[in-house]
Each structure stands twice: as structure tokens, then as C-alpha cells.
Amino acid sequence: MLATAITVAACATVAIPVAGLLARRAIVRSGNAGRLRITGSHGIDEQDFVQIGELAQWLSLRGEDRTNPVVVEVHGGPGSSNSVLAGVSRDWERHVTLVRWDMRGTGKTLRRSGAEGQGELSFEQLVRDAVDVVEHIRERLGVQRVVLMGCSFGSAIAMRVARSHPELVSAYIGTDQKIFDGGRDSADYYAALDRLEQAGKKKELAAVREMGPDQRAWSAEQFSHFSRFASATDPHAFAAMKSLVMKSLWYSPLHSLREIVTFFKSFMVSAAVLPGTAYLDDWADGTRFDVPFFVVQGACDLVNTPTRARAFFDDVQAPVKEFTQIEDAGHFAAYKRPKLFLDLLVNRILPTLDNARHGA
């Protein structure tokens, strides 16, 4: 849950003369558009708004071969659209059809209907929307089941869909896996306090201390502040936001300058979801999954720690399960090491599917 922390990296990224920055942006975006182009007769490249629940929400379907397995990705944040990372994951589309979704409160979906037109912004509604997205993709692509890939905050959503709807899901992948425990473990809170103290951030330290360790008492604004403070003092997360997320956003051929503004607005709008997550408990919801269960975690992730993800994983009962820890990576591990993730996807995950060719 990175929330407004990304804005800190943004400020560090754009401190360059504007005219030269825009000129270079145009050149790089043009090259990126060429690399993203899918021209084969068996490929698919569709971006459109689809009625999900009561709201038109943006979906992207991309892949070199329609007969490849289908991976539906659920982005994190909340409010952090992964569509900006299309260039980073381009090679994945040679092996799978990759479906991306800007959930309500986020990105292109937010821009289309505005903040007041997003309907119910709650964790439960996002889970219902995710099920509807999967149902739509099954019908659109003619597959029985999909691989469901949840990223960071989105992994909490995707994991619930995989647990409760195994008839829709052929395998679950959690990257930067987020685990809720009903507020029992406050280690992340105290670790953030230590980092703020070591960094000499007295004002931020005082604000976090005033919030207290019990997230069940936090407001949406306090959740956003904590995310910003915690992530800004995590060197791996901050570096990834600056060199990966912000760079990808700035040079994305899929996003206009106005949509860059919306990208940041998404975090503020989507923060309304966060207070309702404080009581969630993944252990209480159940550790049995009737689908293959994979977790890919950065060894240095201080946002969603590998220790907590591993603790939940160890209790999981699934037909197949595997935990991969990527060394020298923090948050955004799969995108910091996209070739390594692709190797895991092709050689470890897809072979577990009942029918890898059709994802059914």
C-alpha cells in the first residue's frame, strides 16, 4: 500500500528543464509505442471501458497468441494502476494474454467518471468487481478459468477471489503479497518508527507516534500518511518508485499528461478503501486454496515484508504451492526483475495448470 509515497519520488524525478523533458518524452514514448505494438494475426490488443458492476471500468487485453493462458492482474495501491508498466512486462505477452484493469477510483476509470462517480469505494466492492472482471474475461476470451495475479494491495483482493471462486481460477500468484491479520502484528508500525528516527524525520516521527499502532483507529488520511512515511524511508521501495514506476509513467505511450495527473489523484481517492481493511484477517478467512498457490516476494521488501507473507504461506493448504524470494529486490519485485519473474511464470507456474494452452 504505497499511496502518496509515489509523489515523493515524482518530485525527485522531474527536476529537469521542462522543454527538454517534454521533447525527450515525445521521442521515448514513440519508441515505446512501437515496442508495444502487437501485429500478429493471432494476437490481441484491446483497451476499452467495460461495465463492471454499475460502473464503466477500463480493461486492457494484450498478448501475442490468443490461445495462450490468460493472466488477470489486480493492481496495488489502492489506486496504483499497473497499466503504466506495460513496457516492463512486454515479454510476458509472448507467453500469456495479460489482462490489466484500472479498478474504481484508479487511473482511466477514475478519469472517465470523476471522483464523485466511482460509486461505493470499499474493499468488499473491489472484491466483487474483481469477480465480475474475471467473469467478463472468461466470456470475452472463451476460457473456463484464468490465472489470477495480485500485486501488493491487489493481492489481498485476488487472494480472496481465488479462495472463494476456484471454479474461475486456474492458479493464484501473489507478488509483494499483502497479508492482513486483524491488527494483531504491529511490527511494521514500530519498524517504520525506527526508520524515521534513524533518518532524523522528527515531524513525521511525531505524527506516526500520535497515530498509535492500532490501525483500526486510523482515518483514511492517516493510512496515507503512514504509507508515505514508511515507504519514503525504505530505500528499495523509494528507488523502485523513482526509477521504475515514475519513469514508466512518464514515458508511457498509453498515458497523456492529464492522465499522469490522474495517476496521482487516484491515491487520494482510493484511500477511502483503507480504513475498512483494518479488521481483515487472512488466517480467519481460511488458509485452504483449491488452486495452485504461488508467492513471489522481494527479500528486501519493507512495505509487505517477506516474513509475514511467508508465515501465511506456510499455513496454506493447496494442491501445489511455492514461495519464491527475489534477492536484492524490495517492493515491485516482479517488475524490478521481469525476466526472472517470466522464467518463474513459464517454467514453474504455467505447467501446473490443468490445461496450460487454454488456461482452463
NULUM-389464 format. One record per residue (C-alpha): residue number from 0; chain; x, y, z. Coordinates in pm, whole numbers, padded with zeros to 5 digits. Layout:
{i->NUM&ch->A&u->X&v->Y&w->Z}
...
! end
This chain:
{i->0&ch->A&u->00000&v->00000&w->00000}
{i->1&ch->A&u->00219&v->00285&w->-00129}
{i->2&ch->A&u->-00041&v->00560&w->-00152}
{i->3&ch->A&u->00108&v->00907&w->-00183}
{i->4&ch->A&u->00464&v->00788&w->-00132}
{i->5&ch->A&u->00500&v->00781&w->-00509}
{i->6&ch->A&u->00455&v->01158&w->-00520}
{i->7&ch->A&u->00778&v->01198&w->-00325}
{i->8&ch->A&u->00967&v->01009&w->-00595}
{i->9&ch->A&u->00789&v->01212&w->-00861}
{i->10&ch->A&u->00925&v->01538&w->-00728}
{i->11&ch->A&u->01278&v->01398&w->-00741}
{i->12&ch->A&u->01226&v->01276&w->-01097}
{i->13&ch->A&u->01102&v->01590&w->-01274}
{i->14&ch->A&u->01358&v->01843&w->-01153}
{i->15&ch->A&u->01479&v->01894&w->-01513}
{i->16&ch->A&u->01409&v->02187&w->-01754}
{i->17&ch->A&u->01054&v->02139&w->-01883}
{i->18&ch->A&u->01113&v->02194&w->-02257}
{i->19&ch->A&u->01390&v->01936&w->-02280}
{i->20&ch->A&u->01192&v->01696&w->-02065}
{i->21&ch->A&u->00887&v->01713&w->-02293}
{i->22&ch->A&u->01095&v->01675&w->-02607}
{i->23&ch->A&u->01268&v->01366&w->-02475}
{i->24&ch->A&u->00935&v->01230&w->-02352}
{i->25&ch->A&u->00789&v->01251&w->-02702}
{i->26&ch->A&u->01082&v->01064&w->-02856}
{i->27&ch->A&u->01089&v->00787&w->-02596}
{i->28&ch->A&u->00709&v->00746&w->-02598}
{i->29&ch->A&u->00716&v->00699&w->-02975}
{i->30&ch->A&u->00977&v->00426&w->-02944}
{i->31&ch->A&u->00784&v->00259&w->-02662}
{i->32&ch->A&u->00465&v->00263&w->-02869}
{i->33&ch->A&u->00646&v->00074&w->-03142}
{i->34&ch->A&u->00773&v->-00187&w->-02898}
{i->35&ch->A&u->00425&v->-00236&w->-02755}
{i->36&ch->A&u->00265&v->-00290&w->-03095}
{i->37&ch->A&u->00109&v->-00634&w->-03150}
{i->38&ch->A&u->00066&v->-00710&w->-03518}
{i->39&ch->A&u->00036&v->-01088&w->-03550}
{i->40&ch->A&u->-00291&v->-01235&w->-03672}
{i->41&ch->A&u->-00320&v->-01449&w->-03357}
{i->42&ch->A&u->-00256&v->-01161&w->-03119}
{i->43&ch->A&u->-00490&v->-00940&w->-02922}
{i->44&ch->A&u->-00454&v->-00574&w->-02824}
{i->45&ch->A&u->-00773&v->-00425&w->-02686}
{i->46&ch->A&u->-00829&v->-00136&w->-02446}
{i->47&ch->A&u->-01182&v->-00031&w->-02365}
{i->48&ch->A&u->-01429&v->00052&w->-02091}
{i->49&ch->A&u->-01646&v->-00237&w->-01975}
{i->50&ch->A&u->-01946&v->-00229&w->-01745}
{i->51&ch->A&u->-01824&v->-00381&w->-01419}
{i->52&ch->A&u->-02092&v->-00359&w->-01153}
{i->53&ch->A&u->-02267&v->-00028&w->-01213}
{i->54&ch->A&u->-01952&v->00149&w->-01338}
{i->55&ch->A&u->-01766&v->00162&w->-01671}
{i->56&ch->A&u->-01414&v->00042&w->-01585}
{i->57&ch->A&u->-01105&v->00029&w->-01804}
{i->58&ch->A&u->-00964&v->-00307&w->-01918}
{i->59&ch->A&u->-00663&v->-00390&w->-02134}
{i->60&ch->A&u->-00618&v->-00729&w->-02305}
{i->61&ch->A&u->-00279&v->-00787&w->-02467}
{i->62&ch->A&u->-00096&v->-01093&w->-02594}
{i->63&ch->A&u->00081&v->-01238&w->-02896}
{i->64&ch->A&u->-00136&v->-01551&w->-02915}
{i->65&ch->A&u->-00500&v->-01578&w->-02808}
{i->66&ch->A&u->-00454&v->-01946&w->-02730}
{i->67&ch->A&u->-00202&v->-01871&w->-02454}
{i->68&ch->A&u->-00308&v->-01889&w->-02089}
{i->69&ch->A&u->-00486&v->-01581&w->-01958}
{i->70&ch->A&u->-00342&v->-01387&w->-01665}
{i->71&ch->A&u->-00570&v->-01131&w->-01498}
{i->72&ch->A&u->-00365&v->-00884&w->-01296}
{i->73&ch->A&u->-00507&v->-00698&w->-00996}
{i->74&ch->A&u->-00301&v->-00386&w->-00924}
{i->75&ch->A&u->-00199&v->-00247&w->-00589}
{i->76&ch->A&u->-00213&v->00086&w->-00412}
{i->77&ch->A&u->-00503&v->00112&w->-00372}
{i->78&ch->A&u->-00500&v->00346&w->-00668}
{i->79&ch->A&u->-00173&v->00236&w->-00830}
{i->80&ch->A&u->-00254&v->00135&w->-01188}
{i->81&ch->A&u->-00013&v->-00119&w->-01337}
{i->82&ch->A&u->-00101&v->-00013&w->-01691}
{i->83&ch->A&u->00194&v->00227&w->-01672}
{i->84&ch->A&u->00425&v->-00076&w->-01654}
{i->85&ch->A&u->00322&v->-00219&w->-01991}
{i->86&ch->A&u->00669&v->-00174&w->-02135}
{i->87&ch->A&u->00836&v->-00357&w->-01847}
{i->88&ch->A&u->00614&v->-00663&w->-01889}
{i->89&ch->A&u->00617&v->-00666&w->-02270}
{i->90&ch->A&u->00799&v->-01003&w->-02293}
{i->91&ch->A&u->00534&v->-01170&w->-02073}
{i->92&ch->A&u->00280&v->-01115&w->-02351}
{i->93&ch->A&u->00460&v->-01366&w->-02571}
{i->94&ch->A&u->00362&v->-01641&w->-02330}
{i->95&ch->A&u->00028&v->-01523&w->-02182}
{i->96&ch->A&u->-00260&v->-01294&w->-02260}
{i->97&ch->A&u->-00219&v->-01026&w->-01993}
{i->98&ch->A&u->-00534&v->-00853&w->-01870}
{i->99&ch->A&u->-00499&v->-00526&w->-01682}
{i->100&ch->A&u->-00776&v->-00343&w->-01500}
{i->101&ch->A&u->-00790&v->00011&w->-01362}
{i->102&ch->A&u->-01022&v->-00055&w->-01069}
{i->103&ch->A&u->-01274&v->00200&w->-00947}
{i->104&ch->A&u->-01101&v->00504&w->-00801}
{i->105&ch->A&u->-00798&v->00447&w->-01022}
{i->106&ch->A&u->-00644&v->00569&w->-01344}
{i->107&ch->A&u->-00852&v->00570&w->-01659}
{i->108&ch->A&u->-01161&v->00451&w->-01472}
{i->109&ch->A&u->-01133&v->00746&w->-01236}
{i->110&ch->A&u->-01069&v->00991&w->-01518}
{i->111&ch->A&u->-01376&v->00879&w->-01713}
{i->112&ch->A&u->-01634&v->00919&w->-01435}
{i->113&ch->A&u->-01463&v->01153&w->-01188}
{i->114&ch->A&u->-01417&v->01114&w->-00815}
{i->115&ch->A&u->-01788&v->01161&w->-00744}
{i->116&ch->A&u->-01887&v->00896&w->-00999}
{i->117&ch->A&u->-01693&v->00599&w->-00861}
{i->118&ch->A&u->-01979&v->00452&w->-00660}
{i->119&ch->A&u->-01901&v->00251&w->-00348}
{i->120&ch->A&u->-01532&v->00264&w->-00262}
{i->121&ch->A&u->-01481&v->-00027&w->-00024}
{i->122&ch->A&u->-01264&v->-00334&w->-00010}
{i->123&ch->A&u->-01569&v->-00560&w->-00040}
{i->124&ch->A&u->-01682&v->-00377&w->-00355}
{i->125&ch->A&u->-01337&v->-00416&w->-00511}
{i->126&ch->A&u->-01355&v->-00791&w->-00447}
{i->127&ch->A&u->-01698&v->-00805&w->-00614}
{i->128&ch->A&u->-01562&v->-00605&w->-00907}
{i->129&ch->A&u->-01268&v->-00845&w->-00941}
{i->130&ch->A&u->-01506&v->-01139&w->-00972}
{i->131&ch->A&u->-01703&v->-00951&w->-01237}
{i->132&ch->A&u->-01383&v->-00875&w->-01428}
{i->133&ch->A&u->-01287&v->-01243&w->-01432}
{i->134&ch->A&u->-01637&v->-01340&w->-01546}
{i->135&ch->A&u->-01618&v->-01086&w->-01828}
{i->136&ch->A&u->-01277&v->-01209&w->-01940}
{i->137&ch->A&u->-01391&v->-01571&w->-01938}
{i->138&ch->A&u->-01675&v->-01482&w->-02171}
{i->139&ch->A&u->-01472&v->-01245&w->-02389}
{i->140&ch->A&u->-01183&v->-01485&w->-02443}
{i->141&ch->A&u->-01375&v->-01812&w->-02423}
{i->142&ch->A&u->-01179&v->-01963&w->-02133}
{i->143&ch->A&u->-01309&v->-02152&w->-01833}
{i->144&ch->A&u->-01054&v->-02024&w->-01581}
{i->145&ch->A&u->-00778&v->-01765&w->-01557}
{i->146&ch->A&u->-00452&v->-01726&w->-01372}
{i->147&ch->A&u->-00515&v->-01457&w->-01112}
{i->148&ch->A&u->-00217&v->-01237&w->-01027}
{i->149&ch->A&u->-00248&v->-00996&w->-00736}
{i->150&ch->A&u->00012&v->-00724&w->-00680}
{i->151&ch->A&u->00067&v->-00573&w->-00334}
{i->152&ch->A&u->-00270&v->-00440&w->-00208}
{i->153&ch->A&u->-00430&v->-00612&w->-00507}
{i->154&ch->A&u->-00301&v->-00946&w->-00384}
{i->155&ch->A&u->-00536&v->-00922&w->-00086}
{i->156&ch->A&u->-00825&v->-00882&w->-00330}
{i->157&ch->A&u->-00710&v->-01151&w->-00573}
{i->158&ch->A&u->-00639&v->-01399&w->-00295}
{i->159&ch->A&u->-00998&v->-01374&w->-00173}
{i->160&ch->A&u->-01130&v->-01437&w->-00523}
{i->161&ch->A&u->-00902&v->-01739&w->-00564}
{i->162&ch->A&u->-01010&v->-01879&w->-00227}
{i->163&ch->A&u->-01384&v->-01836&w->-00278}
{i->164&ch->A&u->-01410&v->-01898&w->-00654}
{i->165&ch->A&u->-01175&v->-02182&w->-00752}
{i->166&ch->A&u->-01409&v->-02258&w->-01042}
{i->167&ch->A&u->-01290&v->-01932&w->-01202}
{i->168&ch->A&u->-00919&v->-01954&w->-01123}
{i->169&ch->A&u->-00659&v->-02199&w->-01253}
{i->170&ch->A&u->-00373&v->-02067&w->-01035}
{i->171&ch->A&u->-00305&v->-01781&w->-00794}
{i->172&ch->A&u->00009&v->-01565&w->-00798}
{i->173&ch->A&u->00076&v->-01310&w->-00524}
{i->174&ch->A&u->00354&v->-01058&w->-00586}
{i->175&ch->A&u->00455&v->-00827&w->-00300}
{i->176&ch->A&u->00193&v->-01028&w->-00113}
{i->177&ch->A&u->-00019&v->-00827&w->00131}
{i->178&ch->A&u->-00137&v->-01019&w->00438}
{i->179&ch->A&u->-00395&v->-00887&w->00683}
{i->180&ch->A&u->-00401&v->-01023&w->01037}
{i->181&ch->A&u->-00677&v->-00823&w->01206}
{i->182&ch->A&u->-00428&v->-00583&w->01362}
{i->183&ch->A&u->-00251&v->-00841&w->01579}
{i->184&ch->A&u->00100&v->-00769&w->01449}
{i->185&ch->A&u->00227&v->-00411&w->01484}
{i->186&ch->A&u->00586&v->-00491&w->01380}
{i->187&ch->A&u->00556&v->-00284&w->01061}
{i->188&ch->A&u->00446&v->00018&w->01261}
{i->189&ch->A&u->00740&v->00001&w->01501}
{i->190&ch->A&u->00985&v->-00071&w->01218}
{i->191&ch->A&u->00866&v->00247&w->01045}
{i->192&ch->A&u->00915&v->00440&w->01368}
{i->193&ch->A&u->01273&v->00313&w->01391}
{i->194&ch->A&u->01349&v->00414&w->01031}
{i->195&ch->A&u->01201&v->00760&w->01080}
{i->196&ch->A&u->01404&v->00808&w->01397}
{i->197&ch->A&u->01725&v->00694&w->01229}
{i->198&ch->A&u->01657&v->00929&w->00937}
{i->199&ch->A&u->01603&v->01221&w->01174}
{i->200&ch->A&u->01248&v->01283&w->01048}
{i->201&ch->A&u->01122&v->01439&w->01370}
{i->202&ch->A&u->00797&v->01582&w->01234}
{i->203&ch->A&u->00699&v->01258&w->01062}
{i->204&ch->A&u->00805&v->01055&w->01364}
{i->205&ch->A&u->00580&v->01260&w->01590}
{i->206&ch->A&u->00286&v->01219&w->01350}
{i->207&ch->A&u->00323&v->00839&w->01337}
{i->208&ch->A&u->00360&v->00816&w->01715}
{i->209&ch->A&u->00041&v->01018&w->01756}
{i->210&ch->A&u->-00144&v->00775&w->01529}
{i->211&ch->A&u->-00057&v->00481&w->01753}
{i->212&ch->A&u->-00004&v->00118&w->01645}
{i->213&ch->A&u->-00373&v->00021&w->01620}
{i->214&ch->A&u->-00469&v->00069&w->01255}
{i->215&ch->A&u->-00833&v->00008&w->01339}
{i->216&ch->A&u->-00841&v->00363&w->01478}
{i->217&ch->A&u->-00674&v->00526&w->01174}
{i->218&ch->A&u->-00851&v->00752&w->00927}
{i->219&ch->A&u->-00800&v->00729&w->00550}
{i->220&ch->A&u->-00568&v->01029&w->00574}
{i->221&ch->A&u->-00361&v->00861&w->00846}
{i->222&ch->A&u->-00329&v->00545&w->00638}
{i->223&ch->A&u->-00197&v->00758&w->00351}
{i->224&ch->A&u->00048&v->00942&w->00577}
{i->225&ch->A&u->00182&v->00619&w->00724}
{i->226&ch->A&u->00227&v->00467&w->00380}
{i->227&ch->A&u->00414&v->00775&w->00261}
{i->228&ch->A&u->00642&v->00791&w->00565}
{i->229&ch->A&u->00712&v->00417&w->00573}
{i->230&ch->A&u->00784&v->00388&w->00202}
{i->231&ch->A&u->00997&v->00701&w->00182}
{i->232&ch->A&u->01231&v->00551&w->00446}
{i->233&ch->A&u->01251&v->00218&w->00262}
{i->234&ch->A&u->01547&v->00260&w->00022}
{i->235&ch->A&u->01443&v->-00025&w->-00209}
{i->236&ch->A&u->01081&v->00094&w->-00237}
{i->237&ch->A&u->01181&v->00455&w->-00293}
{i->238&ch->A&u->01435&v->00362&w->-00560}
{i->239&ch->A&u->01180&v->00142&w->-00737}
{i->240&ch->A&u->00918&v->00416&w->-00734}
{i->241&ch->A&u->01163&v->00664&w->-00883}
{i->242&ch->A&u->01342&v->00451&w->-01142}
{i->243&ch->A&u->01063&v->00207&w->-01231}
{i->244&ch->A&u->00715&v->00346&w->-01163}
{i->245&ch->A&u->00776&v->00715&w->-01229}
{i->246&ch->A&u->00996&v->00652&w->-01530}
{i->247&ch->A&u->00741&v->00411&w->-01678}
{i->248&ch->A&u->00456&v->00655&w->-01615}
{i->249&ch->A&u->00636&v->00949&w->-01772}
{i->250&ch->A&u->00727&v->00757&w->-02087}
{i->251&ch->A&u->00408&v->00551&w->-02117}
{i->252&ch->A&u->00255&v->00583&w->-02467}
{i->253&ch->A&u->-00078&v->00485&w->-02309}
{i->254&ch->A&u->-00096&v->00790&w->-02082}
{i->255&ch->A&u->-00137&v->01158&w->-02163}
{i->256&ch->A&u->-00005&v->01438&w->-01944}
{i->257&ch->A&u->-00353&v->01481&w->-01798}
{i->258&ch->A&u->-00364&v->01111&w->-01714}
{i->259&ch->A&u->-00037&v->01150&w->-01525}
{i->260&ch->A&u->-00219&v->01397&w->-01301}
{i->261&ch->A&u->-00500&v->01144&w->-01259}
{i->262&ch->A&u->-00243&v->00879&w->-01161}
{i->263&ch->A&u->-00157&v->01080&w->-00850}
{i->264&ch->A&u->-00516&v->01175&w->-00779}
{i->265&ch->A&u->-00602&v->00804&w->-00773}
{i->266&ch->A&u->-00418&v->00754&w->-00445}
{i->267&ch->A&u->-00615&v->01025&w->-00270}
{i->268&ch->A&u->-00950&v->00899&w->-00400}
{i->269&ch->A&u->-00876&v->00533&w->-00331}
{i->270&ch->A&u->-00758&v->00597&w->00025}
{i->271&ch->A&u->-01124&v->00576&w->00125}
{i->272&ch->A&u->-01089&v->00197&w->00095}
{i->273&ch->A&u->-00818&v->00165&w->00359}
{i->274&ch->A&u->-00995&v->00210&w->00697}
{i->275&ch->A&u->-01224&v->-00082&w->00612}
{i->276&ch->A&u->-00925&v->-00315&w->00578}
{i->277&ch->A&u->-00804&v->-00277&w->00936}
{i->278&ch->A&u->-01025&v->-00561&w->01061}
{i->279&ch->A&u->-00945&v->-00805&w->00779}
{i->280&ch->A&u->-00782&v->-01131&w->00886}
{i->281&ch->A&u->-00649&v->-01370&w->00622}
{i->282&ch->A&u->-00595&v->-01651&w->00871}
{i->283&ch->A&u->-00953&v->-01625&w->00993}
{i->284&ch->A&u->-01082&v->-01621&w->00636}
{i->285&ch->A&u->-00909&v->-01951&w->00569}
{i->286&ch->A&u->-00578&v->-02093&w->00454}
{i->287&ch->A&u->-00715&v->-02361&w->00222}
{i->288&ch->A&u->-00696&v->-02296&w->-00151}
{i->289&ch->A&u->-00817&v->-02540&w->-00415}
{i->290&ch->A&u->-00585&v->-02396&w->-00680}
{i->291&ch->A&u->-00205&v->-02383&w->-00716}
{i->292&ch->A&u->-00074&v->-02107&w->-00491}
{i->293&ch->A&u->00241&v->-01906&w->-00567}
{i->294&ch->A&u->00402&v->-01614&w->-00386}
{i->295&ch->A&u->00683&v->-01402&w->-00529}
{i->296&ch->A&u->00834&v->-01165&w->-00273}
{i->297&ch->A&u->01126&v->-00925&w->-00266}
{i->298&ch->A&u->01372&v->-01023&w->00006}
{i->299&ch->A&u->01419&v->-00656&w->00100}
{i->300&ch->A&u->01052&v->-00554&w->00092}
{i->301&ch->A&u->00971&v->-00337&w->00394}
{i->302&ch->A&u->00622&v->-00246&w->00266}
{i->303&ch->A&u->00486&v->-00601&w->00265}
{i->304&ch->A&u->00751&v->-00798&w->00444}
{i->305&ch->A&u->00854&v->-01145&w->00327}
{i->306&ch->A&u->00838&v->-01260&w->00690}
{i->307&ch->A&u->00464&v->-01201&w->00716}
{i->308&ch->A&u->00396&v->-01334&w->00365}
{i->309&ch->A&u->00597&v->-01647&w->00445}
{i->310&ch->A&u->00415&v->-01701&w->00774}
{i->311&ch->A&u->00081&v->-01710&w->00594}
{i->312&ch->A&u->00220&v->-01916&w->00307}
{i->313&ch->A&u->00346&v->-02182&w->00548}
{i->314&ch->A&u->-00010&v->-02232&w->00672}
{i->315&ch->A&u->-00162&v->-02251&w->00325}
{i->316&ch->A&u->-00302&v->-02583&w->00207}
{i->317&ch->A&u->-00309&v->-02604&w->-00173}
{i->318&ch->A&u->-00265&v->-02869&w->-00446}
{i->319&ch->A&u->00069&v->-02704&w->-00530}
{i->320&ch->A&u->00236&v->-02417&w->-00352}
{i->321&ch->A&u->00568&v->-02240&w->-00394}
{i->322&ch->A&u->00730&v->-01938&w->-00229}
{i->323&ch->A&u->00999&v->-01753&w->-00425}
{i->324&ch->A&u->01207&v->-01482&w->-00262}
{i->325&ch->A&u->01388&v->-01249&w->-00501}
{i->326&ch->A&u->01717&v->-01134&w->-00356}
{i->327&ch->A&u->01829&v->-00772&w->-00389}
{i->328&ch->A&u->01471&v->-00661&w->-00453}
{i->329&ch->A&u->01215&v->-00486&w->-00240}
{i->330&ch->A&u->00865&v->-00382&w->-00339}
{i->331&ch->A&u->00772&v->-00423&w->-00708}
{i->332&ch->A&u->00997&v->-00730&w->-00712}
{i->333&ch->A&u->00836&v->-00890&w->-01019}
{i->334&ch->A&u->00877&v->-00568&w->-01214}
{i->335&ch->A&u->01228&v->-00498&w->-01092}
{i->336&ch->A&u->01324&v->-00844&w->-01215}
{i->337&ch->A&u->01078&v->-00905&w->-01504}
{i->338&ch->A&u->01293&v->-01167&w->-01677}
{i->339&ch->A&u->01326&v->-01369&w->-01356}
{i->340&ch->A&u->00953&v->-01345&w->-01299}
{i->341&ch->A&u->00887&v->-01457&w->-01657}
{i->342&ch->A&u->01112&v->-01759&w->-01602}
{i->343&ch->A&u->00910&v->-01848&w->-01291}
{i->344&ch->A&u->00586&v->-01798&w->-01481}
{i->345&ch->A&u->00683&v->-02014&w->-01778}
{i->346&ch->A&u->00874&v->-02289&w->-01602}
{i->347&ch->A&u->00712&v->-02314&w->-01258}
{i->348&ch->A&u->00360&v->-02172&w->-01268}
{i->349&ch->A&u->00206&v->-02237&w->-01610}
{i->350&ch->A&u->00299&v->-02608&w->-01607}
{i->351&ch->A&u->00072&v->-02654&w->-01304}
{i->352&ch->A&u->-00241&v->-02553&w->-01497}
{i->353&ch->A&u->-00492&v->-02821&w->-01586}
{i->354&ch->A&u->-00460&v->-02713&w->-01948}
{i->355&ch->A&u->-00175&v->-02468&w->-01991}
{i->356&ch->A&u->-00261&v->-02397&w->-02352}
{i->357&ch->A&u->-00608&v->-02265&w->-02283}
{i->358&ch->A&u->-00581&v->-02163&w->-01915}
{i->359&ch->A&u->-00885&v->-02380&w->-01846}
! end
